[in-house]
């Protein structure tokens, strides 16, 4: 019997996971702690092994080394939660999949990559699929109406205008609350506390557990604060190191900062956005630096020590973190549509905040603006300019151009064909 939670908020990843399980012997669900990996996987699983259960952890570890096949026994799909604390299970799962020669056997969940990957002798290619899971989008948490359906825009259907009307106060709260499933049902300071606790857990323990290397919590906190200041930018590691050092002559080296950033990547706290490389009519050089992003904007707000009211008094920071919130949602929707999210910037300074590119080659160009008709006009002009540079003899024209806003009253299509849609209207 599936382990269904009656209070479970449906996730976009429910369908994504179901599809992956149906097409592979095992699926590895990766992502940040608290993003809902285990709970989502429980909805599909017919039996569960909790590796980190304190009552059975020592026995589980012994069996993982001596008789791992025993731990794999149970109704399928069998969920193995926090598998990475016993990396030998990886090869056991891979072997069991080979022996059973059937799809839908196992779901593995993990909030970090194994500290010692030398205990894994097989890549799992062809047997174990990977699925990255992210915190909740606004549609999943019930904070988006879903009237702007990206899938229909890719199919060429016209946008149906709809009301939105989110206020800057609401957006500021949603940003600081984040997409943590346990926070989605809470209000006020209790909801905001979840992201602050998350940052505390990362700097005090998780960043060191990533690879078994002890790290300074104070430096980790300073680094996360600096990274938050660089949110939605293409800042280099050297610049981050300089910002962490401040006026001190004994700050961390760029190499040290990089090891901390790598640890944060291993526990899925940061997820930078790669550059898009389209076919252009001219030979304009495209910048390849990645855009800095936390996996959820609430981490940046908590690292900066700022709440909803503080953001309202610092609109520049608000704008950068709002962009990060939109990128989080677009990544979730892209996963549902079988696509990825990139950014574009060339040597002339022309930028596009997000390119939603599907595996079948279709794509949409998206500029992100917190609000204001002047900024929306600028965003629309940038999109039209970039669209004209694309060589449509070598790749398709964009499926749509969109300015994704925060405070617009409606989702509409402008006379120039550019869609203006508040993020609180999006769905995949």
matplotlib code that plots the C-alpha trace (Angstrom):
import matplotlib.pyplot as plt

x = [0.0, 1.3, 2.3, -0.1, -0.1, -3.5, -2.0, 0.3, 0.4, 0.5, 3.8, 4.7, 7.3, 4.6, 4.1, 7.8, 8.8, 6.1, 7.3, 11.0, 10.1, 8.1, 11.1, 14.1, 14.9, 15.7, 15.5, 17.7, 15.8, 18.3, 17.8, 18.2, 17.1, 13.5, 12.4, 10.1, 12.0, 11.1, 7.4, 6.9, 8.7, 6.5, 3.4, 4.6, 6.5, 5.0, 7.7, 10.3, 13.7, 14.7, 18.5, 18.9, 16.2, 18.0, 16.4, 17.9, 20.7, 23.6, 22.0, 21.3, 24.9, 26.1, 23.7, 24.7, 28.2, 27.6, 24.3, 22.9, 20.5, 18.5, 17.8, 16.5, 13.7, 10.2, 7.3, 8.3, 8.8, 11.0, 12.1, 15.5, 15.7, 19.1, 20.9, 24.1, 25.1, 25.8, 27.3, 27.7, 23.9, 24.4, 26.1, 23.7, 20.7, 22.4, 23.0, 19.4, 18.1, 20.1, 19.0, 15.3, 15.4, 12.3, 11.5, 10.1, 12.1, 13.7, 13.5, 16.6, 16.5, 19.5, 20.2, 23.9, 26.2, 28.1, 31.2, 33.2, 32.3, 35.2, 32.8, 30.7, 32.2, 29.5, 28.0, 24.5, 24.2, 21.2, 19.9, 19.6, 18.1, 18.6, 15.9, 16.7, 13.9, 13.6, 11.6, 8.0, 7.0, 4.3, 1.9, 2.6, 2.2, -1.1, 0.2, -0.1, -3.5, -2.0, -3.8, -0.6, 0.1, 3.6, 2.9, 0.0, 2.3, 4.8, 2.0, 1.2, -2.0, -2.8, -2.6, -6.0, -5.9, -6.4, -6.3, -3.3, -3.0, -0.2, 1.1, 4.8, 4.1, 2.8, 5.7, 8.2, 6.7, 6.5, 10.2, 11.4, 9.1, 10.5, 9.3, 9.8, 6.7, 6.5, 6.5, 3.8, 1.1, 2.3, 1.8, 3.8, 7.1, 6.7, 6.7, 9.8, 11.7, 12.1, 14.6, 16.6, 16.8, 17.9, 20.8, 21.8, 21.8, 23.9, 26.7, 26.8, 26.9, 25.7, 28.5, 31.1, 29.1, 29.1, 32.5, 33.7, 35.9, 35.5, 34.7, 34.5, 30.8, 31.7, 33.4, 30.5, 28.0, 30.0, 30.4, 26.6, 26.0, 28.4, 26.9, 23.5, 24.8, 25.9, 22.5, 21.4, 24.9, 27.8, 30.3, 33.6, 35.0, 37.7, 35.2, 33.2, 36.5, 37.2, 33.7, 34.0, 37.4, 36.0, 38.6, 40.6, 44.0, 43.7, 40.5, 40.0, 41.7, 39.7, 40.8, 39.3, 36.1, 35.8, 36.0, 33.2, 31.1, 31.7, 30.5, 27.3, 26.8, 27.2, 24.3, 22.2, 22.2, 23.4, 22.6, 24.1, 22.4, 24.4, 24.7, 22.6, 24.5, 22.1, 22.8, 23.1, 23.0, 26.2, 29.4, 28.6, 30.7, 28.5, 29.5, 29.8, 29.9, 27.1, 24.6, 24.8, 21.7, 20.7, 18.2, 15.6, 15.6, 14.6, 18.2, 19.6, 17.2, 18.0, 21.7, 21.5, 19.4, 16.6, 12.9, 9.9, 9.9, 13.6, 13.3, 10.6, 13.2, 15.9, 14.3, 17.6, 18.1, 14.4, 14.7, 17.7, 16.0, 12.8, 14.6, 15.9, 12.4, 11.3, 14.2, 13.3, 9.8, 10.8, 13.2, 10.4, 8.1, 10.9, 11.3, 7.6, 7.9, 11.2, 13.4, 16.1, 16.6, 19.5, 20.5, 22.0, 24.5, 26.7, 29.7, 27.4, 25.6, 22.4, 20.9, 18.0, 17.3, 15.9, 15.7, 13.3, 14.6, 12.8, 14.4, 12.6, 14.2, 11.4, 12.3, 10.9, 12.8, 11.9, 12.9, 12.2, 11.1, 9.7, 7.3, 6.8, 5.7, 9.1, 11.0, 8.5, 9.0, 12.8, 12.4, 10.2, 12.6, 15.5, 13.5, 12.6, 16.3, 17.5, 14.9, 16.0, 19.6, 18.7, 19.5, 16.1, 17.6, 19.6, 17.2, 13.5, 12.2, 11.2, 7.8, 7.1, 8.6, 7.6, 8.3, 7.7, 6.7, 5.8, 3.1, 1.2, -2.6, -3.1, -1.5, -1.8, -0.2, 1.1, 0.5, 4.1, 3.4, 5.3, 3.5, 3.5, 2.6, 2.9, 4.8, 1.7, -0.1, 2.4, 2.0, 3.8]
y = [0.0, 3.5, 5.6, 8.5, 11.5, 13.1, 16.5, 16.3, 19.3, 18.0, 18.7, 19.2, 16.5, 13.9, 13.4, 13.9, 11.1, 8.8, 9.1, 8.5, 5.5, 3.9, 4.2, 3.0, 0.3, 3.0, 6.7, 8.9, 12.0, 14.7, 18.1, 20.4, 19.3, 20.2, 20.5, 17.5, 14.7, 12.0, 13.0, 13.2, 9.8, 8.3, 9.0, 6.6, 4.0, 0.7, 0.1, 2.4, 2.0, 5.0, 4.7, 7.5, 6.2, 6.4, 3.2, 1.1, 3.2, 1.1, -2.1, -0.6, 0.4, -3.1, -4.7, -2.2, -3.4, -7.1, -8.0, -5.1, -7.2, -7.8, -4.0, -4.0, -6.5, -5.1, -4.1, -2.1, 0.7, 0.6, 3.9, 4.1, 7.4, 9.1, 6.3, 8.4, 7.6, 4.0, 4.5, 0.7, 0.6, 2.2, -0.8, -3.1, -1.3, -1.3, -5.1, -5.8, -3.8, -5.9, -9.1, -8.3, -6.8, -4.7, -1.0, 0.8, -1.1, 1.6, 5.2, 6.7, 10.0, 12.1, 15.7, 15.4, 13.4, 10.7, 12.0, 9.1, 8.2, 5.7, 3.1, 3.3, 1.2, 1.7, 4.9, 3.4, 4.5, 2.9, 1.5, 4.5, 7.8, 11.1, 13.6, 17.0, 18.2, 21.9, 23.8, 24.6, 27.0, 29.5, 27.4, 24.4, 26.4, 27.8, 31.3, 31.4, 31.3, 29.3, 31.4, 31.8, 28.2, 27.9, 24.7, 26.3, 29.2, 26.8, 25.2, 28.6, 29.2, 32.9, 34.1, 34.6, 37.8, 37.3, 39.3, 39.0, 41.9, 40.7, 43.5, 44.1, 43.3, 39.8, 39.2, 40.2, 37.8, 34.9, 35.5, 35.4, 32.4, 30.4, 27.3, 25.0, 22.6, 23.0, 26.7, 26.9, 26.1, 28.6, 32.3, 35.3, 34.9, 31.1, 30.7, 33.0, 31.1, 28.0, 29.6, 31.1, 27.7, 26.2, 28.6, 27.9, 24.1, 24.6, 26.7, 24.8, 21.2, 20.4, 22.2, 20.1, 16.9, 17.4, 15.8, 15.1, 18.2, 20.4, 24.0, 27.2, 28.1, 31.8, 31.8, 29.8, 32.3, 35.2, 33.5, 32.8, 36.5, 37.5, 35.1, 36.5, 40.0, 38.5, 36.8, 37.0, 38.3, 36.7, 37.6, 35.7, 33.6, 36.1, 38.9, 36.8, 36.2, 39.9, 40.7, 38.1, 39.6, 43.2, 45.5, 42.6, 41.7, 38.1, 37.1, 33.7, 33.0, 32.4, 28.7, 28.4, 30.2, 27.7, 24.7, 26.2, 26.8, 23.3, 22.0, 24.1, 22.6, 19.1, 19.7, 21.5, 24.9, 26.8, 26.1, 28.5, 29.1, 28.3, 30.5, 30.0, 29.7, 30.3, 30.6, 34.3, 36.2, 38.1, 36.9, 38.6, 37.1, 35.4, 35.6, 32.1, 33.0, 31.4, 33.4, 33.0, 31.6, 29.9, 27.1, 29.2, 33.0, 32.7, 31.4, 34.6, 36.7, 34.7, 34.9, 38.7, 38.9, 40.7, 40.1, 41.3, 44.8, 45.2, 44.2, 46.8, 49.4, 48.1, 47.7, 47.0, 43.9, 43.1, 43.1, 40.7, 38.3, 38.5, 37.5, 34.5, 33.5, 33.6, 31.5, 28.9, 28.7, 28.6, 25.7, 23.7, 24.4, 23.5, 20.2, 19.5, 20.5, 18.6, 21.6, 23.7, 27.4, 29.4, 33.1, 35.1, 37.9, 39.1, 41.5, 44.3, 44.2, 42.7, 40.3, 38.0, 36.9, 33.5, 31.3, 28.4, 25.9, 22.6, 19.4, 19.4, 22.7, 25.2, 28.0, 31.2, 34.4, 35.9, 39.2, 39.5, 42.9, 43.5, 46.1, 49.5, 50.3, 51.8, 48.6, 46.5, 48.6, 48.2, 44.4, 44.1, 46.1, 43.9, 40.7, 42.0, 43.0, 39.6, 37.8, 39.8, 38.6, 34.9, 33.1, 31.5, 29.6, 27.5, 27.4, 28.1, 31.5, 31.9, 30.4, 33.5, 36.6, 37.4, 40.0, 38.2, 40.8, 40.9, 43.6, 43.7, 43.8, 41.5, 39.0, 40.5, 40.4, 43.8, 45.2, 44.3, 40.6, 40.6, 38.8, 40.5, 38.1, 38.3, 35.4, 34.8, 33.6, 31.1, 27.3, 24.8]
z = [0.0, -0.9, 2.1, 1.4, 3.7, 4.0, 4.6, 1.7, -0.7, -4.3, -6.0, -9.6, -9.0, -8.4, -12.1, -12.9, -10.4, -11.6, -15.1, -14.1, -11.9, -14.8, -17.1, -15.0, -12.4, -9.8, -9.4, -7.3, -6.0, -5.0, -3.6, -0.6, 2.8, 3.7, 0.0, 0.3, -1.3, 1.2, 1.5, -2.2, -2.7, 0.0, -2.0, -4.7, -2.6, -1.4, 1.3, 3.0, 4.6, 6.7, 6.8, 9.4, 11.8, 15.2, 16.4, 13.6, 12.1, 13.5, 12.4, 9.0, 8.6, 9.5, 7.0, 4.3, 4.6, 5.2, 3.6, 1.6, -0.3, 2.9, 3.1, -0.4, 0.3, 0.3, -1.9, -4.9, -5.5, -2.3, -0.9, 0.6, 2.4, 3.0, 1.2, 1.0, 4.6, 3.4, -0.1, -0.7, -1.2, -4.6, -6.1, -4.3, -5.9, -9.3, -9.0, -7.9, -10.8, -13.2, -11.5, -11.4, -14.9, -14.2, -14.0, -10.9, -8.2, -6.0, -5.1, -3.4, -1.7, -0.5, 0.6, -0.3, -2.4, -0.5, 1.4, 0.1, -3.5, -3.6, -2.1, -5.3, -8.1, -10.7, -12.1, -12.3, -15.9, -17.5, -14.2, -11.9, -13.2, -11.4, -10.6, -9.0, -6.8, -5.7, -3.1, -3.8, -6.6, -5.9, -7.8, -5.6, -2.4, -3.5, -4.1, -7.9, -9.7, -12.6, -15.2, -17.3, -18.5, -20.0, -21.7, -23.7, -24.6, -26.0, -28.0, -29.6, -27.7, -27.0, -23.4, -21.8, -19.8, -16.1, -12.8, -10.5, -8.1, -5.7, -3.5, -2.9, 0.8, -0.2, -2.5, 0.1, 2.6, 0.1, -0.8, 2.8, 3.6, 0.7, -0.9, 2.1, 2.4, 6.2, 5.9, 3.2, 5.8, 8.3, 8.8, 10.1, 11.9, 12.4, 8.6, 8.3, 11.0, 8.8, 6.4, 9.3, 10.9, 7.6, 7.3, 10.9, 10.2, 7.1, 8.7, 12.0, 10.6, 7.0, 5.2, 7.1, 6.6, 2.8, 2.5, 6.0, 6.1, 9.2, 8.3, 10.3, 10.9, 11.2, 7.8, 6.3, 7.6, 6.2, 2.9, 2.6, 3.5, 0.7, -1.7, -1.0, -1.9, -5.2, -5.9, -9.5, -10.7, -12.6, -9.8, -9.8, -6.9, -6.4, -6.0, -3.5, -1.6, -1.5, -0.3, 2.5, 3.6, 3.6, 5.0, 6.5, 5.1, 6.4, 4.6, 3.0, -0.3, -3.5, -3.3, 0.2, -0.8, -3.8, -1.4, 0.7, -2.5, -3.7, -0.3, -0.6, -4.1, -2.7, -0.3, -2.9, -1.2, -4.2, -7.8, -10.3, -13.7, -16.9, -19.9, -23.0, -26.3, -29.2, -32.9, -33.7, -37.0, -36.0, -34.3, -31.0, -28.2, -25.6, -21.9, -20.4, -16.6, -14.6, -12.7, -8.9, -7.2, -4.0, -4.5, -2.7, -2.3, 1.4, 2.1, 0.7, 2.8, 6.0, 5.3, 5.0, 8.2, 6.4, 6.6, 4.6, 6.0, 5.5, 1.8, 1.3, 2.4, 0.0, -3.4, -5.1, -3.0, -3.2, -7.0, -7.1, -4.7, -6.6, -9.7, -7.8, -6.7, -10.3, -11.4, -8.7, -10.0, -13.6, -12.8, -11.3, -14.2, -16.6, -14.9, -15.6, -19.2, -19.8, -20.1, -18.5, -17.5, -18.7, -18.8, -21.7, -21.8, -24.6, -24.9, -25.9, -22.5, -23.9, -21.3, -20.9, -17.3, -18.1, -21.2, -20.7, -23.2, -23.8, -24.9, -28.2, -29.2, -28.3, -26.0, -24.4, -23.6, -20.2, -18.6, -14.9, -13.4, -9.9, -11.3, -12.9, -16.5, -17.4, -16.4, -18.2, -21.4, -21.0, -20.6, -23.6, -25.7, -24.6, -25.6, -29.0, -29.6, -28.6, -30.7, -33.8, -33.3, -33.4, -36.6, -37.3, -40.3, -37.8, -34.9, -34.3, -33.4, -29.7, -28.8, -26.7, -25.2, -21.6, -19.0, -15.7, -13.1, -9.4, -8.9, -12.2, -11.9, -15.0, -17.2, -20.7, -24.2, -25.3, -28.8, -29.7, -28.9, -25.6, -22.7, -19.3, -16.6, -12.8, -11.3, -9.1, -12.3, -13.6, -13.9, -16.1]

ax = plt.figure().add_subplot(projection="3d")
ax.plot(x, y, z, "-o")
ax.set_aspect("equal")
plt.show()
